[in-house]
Amino acid sequence: MASRNFIQSGRKIVAIGRNFADHAKELGNAVPKSPFFFLKPSSSFIGAGESIEIPKGCEVHHEVELGVVIGKEGRDIAAKDADQYIAGYTLALDMTARNLQEAAKKAGLPWSAAKGFDTFTPVGEFIPKEKIPDTNNVDLSLKIDGVTKQDGNTRDMIFKIPTLIEHVSSIMKLQEGDVILTGTPRGVGPVKSGETVTCEMASQGKIISQLRFPVIDRTKANK
């Protein structure tokens, strides 16, 4: 099943923007009236044992998210049928070069550079969908060097997963192994070289996934 190996098989990462009202407000953005998204390259994936890199001149922020792993190809998928296209989930981080994103926003330019650096989509293992019976009640938390920075729940998502799948698939075909990042709760902020980012996802009080990523300067990374 290719979706279980989504880091290698997925063709695209579809990242939903501003899907938690408090996060939109903390960055001074309007709360969207309909879903919107940006794309990240699959080359930005990293998994356990790898490091988040800080590119030269970038202020990099953390954003913890629930990722949806697509299980079969489809387009124009109705929200009521969305569950049929979900293989499972993953705990994910959407790393952002915030200074580049802010400059791009002011100039009316795309966010591709700010979101697409190598190592900017750390993810955990594939989680079969039966492990998360209610995606509207998933706890997401993130710590830096043991200090809690983000602590939220997917119940606060503006647009729920079926709506997101309907919206995205009305624009582009979803394919097996693709990942939809569903948005981040409030509390985003900078990470620096030498720190350690840990994050956790829990369902019904049970920990489903835990991740740990050291942070290094890109100049010190193996090429």
Backbone torsions as a table, in degrees:
resi	resn	phi	psi	omega
1	MET	NA	109.8	-173.1
2	ALA	-61.8	-30.5	-177.6
3	SER	-64.2	-27.9	177.5
4	ARG	-67.7	-23.8	179.6
5	ASN	-109.3	45.2	-169.2
6	PHE	-62.5	-26.6	-179.7
7	ILE	-61.0	-37.3	179.3
8	GLN	-90.1	-33.7	-170.9
9	SER	-94.9	-23.8	-175.5
10	GLY	-66.1	137.5	-178.6
11	ARG	-91.3	-23.5	-177.9
12	LYS	-153.7	156.1	173.3
13	ILE	-116.0	118.6	-180.0
14	VAL	-104.3	113.4	-174.4
15	ALA	-107.5	120.2	-179.6
16	ILE	-81.6	131.0	-178.9
17	GLY	-96.7	144.0	170.3
18	ARG	53.7	46.3	-177.1
19	ASN	-94.3	0.8	171.1
20	PHE	-121.0	122.8	-173.8
21	ALA	-58.5	-42.3	-177.6
22	ASP	-64.7	-34.1	177.3
23	HIS	-69.1	-43.1	178.0
24	ALA	-57.6	-43.5	-177.3
25	LYS	-68.8	-35.5	-177.5
26	GLU	-66.9	-23.5	177.2
27	LEU	-99.2	6.5	177.3
28	GLY	75.0	23.8	-179.3
29	ASN	-100.8	151.2	174.7
30	ALA	-69.7	146.7	175.9
31	VAL	-75.7	124.1	-174.4
32	PRO	-68.8	148.6	176.9
33	LYS	-92.2	-14.3	174.7
34	SER	-146.4	159.1	-177.0
35	PRO	-64.3	146.5	168.3
36	PHE	-138.9	156.9	-174.9
37	PHE	-146.9	165.9	172.5
38	PHE	-133.3	162.6	-179.0
39	LEU	-105.3	144.3	174.2
40	LYS	-120.4	145.8	179.0
41	PRO	-73.6	145.0	177.8
42	SER	-65.9	-17.1	176.0
43	SER	-68.2	-10.4	179.0
44	SER	-85.6	-6.1	177.1
45	PHE	-64.3	138.8	162.0
46	ILE	-136.7	156.0	179.5
47	GLY	-122.1	-168.1	-178.1
48	ALA	-55.2	139.5	178.9
49	GLY	90.0	-6.1	178.6
50	GLU	-104.6	169.8	-175.0
51	SER	-116.7	146.1	170.6
52	ILE	-78.6	129.3	-178.9
53	GLU	-102.1	140.0	175.0
54	ILE	-101.5	108.5	178.9
55	PRO	-67.6	152.7	179.9
56	LYS	-58.4	132.2	176.3
57	GLY	79.6	9.0	-176.8
58	CYS	-109.7	135.8	168.2
59	GLU	-96.4	107.0	-171.4
60	VAL	-99.4	129.5	179.7
61	HIS	-110.6	152.1	176.5
62	HIS	-93.9	146.2	173.5
63	GLU	-146.1	107.3	-179.2
64	VAL	-83.7	139.9	-173.3
65	GLU	-147.8	157.8	167.4
66	LEU	-89.0	123.4	177.3
67	GLY	-100.7	136.9	176.8
68	VAL	-102.2	125.6	179.2
69	VAL	-99.2	121.1	-177.4
70	ILE	-76.9	137.4	-174.7
71	GLY	-102.3	-20.2	177.6
72	LYS	-155.4	159.8	-174.9
73	GLU	-71.2	142.1	176.4
74	GLY	-172.1	155.4	172.0
75	ARG	-143.9	161.2	-174.8
76	ASP	51.0	47.4	-178.4
77	ILE	-82.7	125.4	176.0
78	ALA	-71.9	146.1	-179.5
79	ALA	-54.6	-38.1	-178.0
80	LYS	-66.1	-20.4	-179.7
81	ASP	-103.1	1.8	-170.7
82	ALA	-59.9	-36.5	-175.7
83	ASP	-60.9	-27.5	-179.7
84	GLN	-66.1	-19.8	-175.7
85	TYR	-101.0	0.9	-179.4
86	ILE	-96.5	123.3	174.9
87	ALA	-87.5	-37.6	-177.5
88	GLY	176.2	-154.9	-172.0
89	TYR	-140.7	172.6	172.8
90	THR	-153.6	149.9	171.0
91	LEU	-83.4	132.7	-171.7
92	ALA	-141.1	159.7	171.4
93	LEU	-121.6	135.4	172.0
94	ASP	-106.7	96.4	180.0
95	MET	-79.9	142.6	-173.1
96	THR	-136.7	128.1	170.2
97	ALA	-78.6	91.5	-168.6
98	ARG	-62.7	-37.5	-179.4
99	ASN	-66.3	-36.2	177.0
100	LEU	-70.9	-37.3	178.8
101	GLN	-64.5	-44.1	-179.6
102	GLU	-63.0	-40.5	178.2
103	ALA	-64.6	-40.4	179.2
104	ALA	-66.0	-41.4	179.4
105	LYS	-61.9	-43.4	-179.8
106	LYS	-64.4	-32.5	-179.2
107	ALA	-90.7	-0.8	-178.5
108	GLY	69.3	29.8	-176.6
109	LEU	-105.8	162.4	179.0
110	PRO	-64.8	164.7	-177.5
111	TRP	-99.0	9.7	-169.7
112	SER	-54.3	-45.0	-179.0
113	ALA	-65.7	-41.1	-176.9
114	ALA	-66.6	-26.5	-174.7
115	LYS	-108.2	-13.2	-165.3
116	GLY	-106.9	6.0	179.1
117	PHE	-58.1	152.5	170.9
118	ASP	-53.7	140.2	178.2
119	THR	77.5	6.8	-174.3
120	PHE	-86.2	5.8	172.4
121	THR	-134.0	74.4	174.4
122	PRO	-68.4	136.1	-178.9
123	VAL	-138.1	161.9	176.2
124	GLY	-99.8	-162.6	-178.0
125	GLU	-73.3	162.1	173.0
126	PHE	-67.8	133.6	-179.8
127	ILE	-117.7	112.5	177.9
128	PRO	-55.6	145.2	-170.3
129	LYS	-65.6	-23.6	178.8
130	GLU	-68.1	-15.4	177.5
131	LYS	-74.5	-18.3	179.3
132	ILE	-125.6	87.2	-175.5
133	PRO	-68.5	-23.9	-178.6
134	ASP	-133.5	100.1	-179.0
135	THR	-74.7	-5.6	175.8
136	ASN	-92.1	9.9	177.9
137	ASN	-147.5	64.0	179.3
138	VAL	-117.9	125.8	178.1
139	ASP	-82.7	134.4	177.1
140	LEU	-126.1	128.4	179.4
141	SER	-141.7	154.8	-179.7
142	LEU	-144.5	139.7	176.9
143	LYS	-127.5	150.1	170.1
144	ILE	-118.3	120.2	-176.3
145	ASP	48.9	40.5	175.5
146	GLY	85.9	-3.7	-178.9
147	VAL	-100.7	123.4	-177.8
148	THR	-66.8	128.6	178.2
149	LYS	-114.7	-37.8	178.3
150	GLN	-128.2	138.6	179.6
151	ASP	-154.7	97.4	-174.8
152	GLY	-141.3	-176.9	-178.0
153	ASN	-141.6	142.8	-176.8
154	THR	-66.1	-11.3	175.2
155	ARG	-59.9	-21.0	-177.9
156	ASP	-90.5	4.3	175.3
157	MET	-64.5	136.8	178.7
158	ILE	-69.6	-46.8	-179.9
159	PHE	-114.1	123.8	-176.8
160	LYS	-78.5	168.3	-171.8
161	ILE	-58.7	-44.1	178.0
162	PRO	-58.3	-39.6	177.9
163	THR	-65.2	-39.2	179.3
164	LEU	-64.7	-43.6	179.6
165	ILE	-65.0	-41.5	177.1
166	GLU	-59.9	-45.9	-177.1
167	HIS	-65.5	-51.3	-176.7
168	VAL	-62.9	-43.4	-176.6
169	SER	-71.8	-14.3	174.3
170	SER	-76.7	-12.9	-178.2
171	ILE	-108.9	-44.1	-177.9
172	MET	-141.5	149.5	178.3
173	LYS	-64.7	132.4	171.7
174	LEU	-92.0	138.2	-174.5
175	GLN	-124.2	154.8	-178.5
176	GLU	-55.7	131.0	-179.2
177	GLY	93.8	-13.7	174.7
178	ASP	-62.1	151.8	179.3
179	VAL	-123.0	131.8	171.8
180	ILE	-106.0	119.1	173.4
181	LEU	-88.4	126.1	-164.7
182	THR	-95.0	5.9	178.7
183	GLY	110.0	164.6	-173.8
184	THR	-124.9	144.5	173.4
185	PRO	-74.1	173.5	-178.1
186	ARG	-64.0	164.5	176.2
187	GLY	106.9	8.3	-179.8
188	VAL	-62.9	152.3	-178.8
189	GLY	-174.0	-179.6	-171.7
190	PRO	-76.6	151.3	168.7
191	VAL	-122.0	149.2	-175.6
192	LYS	-130.0	155.3	177.7
193	SER	-56.1	137.1	-178.8
194	GLY	96.9	-15.7	177.8
195	GLU	-86.2	167.2	175.3
196	THR	-124.6	127.2	178.1
197	VAL	-99.2	126.5	172.9
198	THR	-123.0	144.3	177.0
199	CYS	-144.1	164.0	-170.9
200	GLU	-148.4	146.0	175.0
201	MET	-128.5	134.2	-178.6
202	ALA	-134.2	147.0	178.0
203	SER	-130.5	124.9	180.0
204	GLN	54.0	39.9	177.2
205	GLY	80.2	-0.3	-178.9
206	LYS	-107.5	129.0	179.1
207	ILE	-69.1	125.5	-177.8
208	ILE	-100.2	-36.0	-177.3
209	SER	-154.4	143.2	175.1
210	GLN	-134.4	138.5	-179.1
211	LEU	-129.3	151.7	176.4
212	ARG	-141.9	124.5	-179.9
213	PHE	-133.6	121.3	170.4
214	PRO	-71.1	155.1	-179.4
215	VAL	-114.9	130.6	-178.5
216	ILE	-134.4	162.5	170.8
217	ASP	-71.2	139.9	178.8
218	ARG	-58.6	-33.2	-177.9
219	THR	-65.1	-18.9	-179.1
220	LYS	-98.8	1.3	-176.6
221	ALA	-81.1	153.9	173.0
222	ASN	-71.4	133.5	-177.7
223	LYS	-81.7	NA	NA
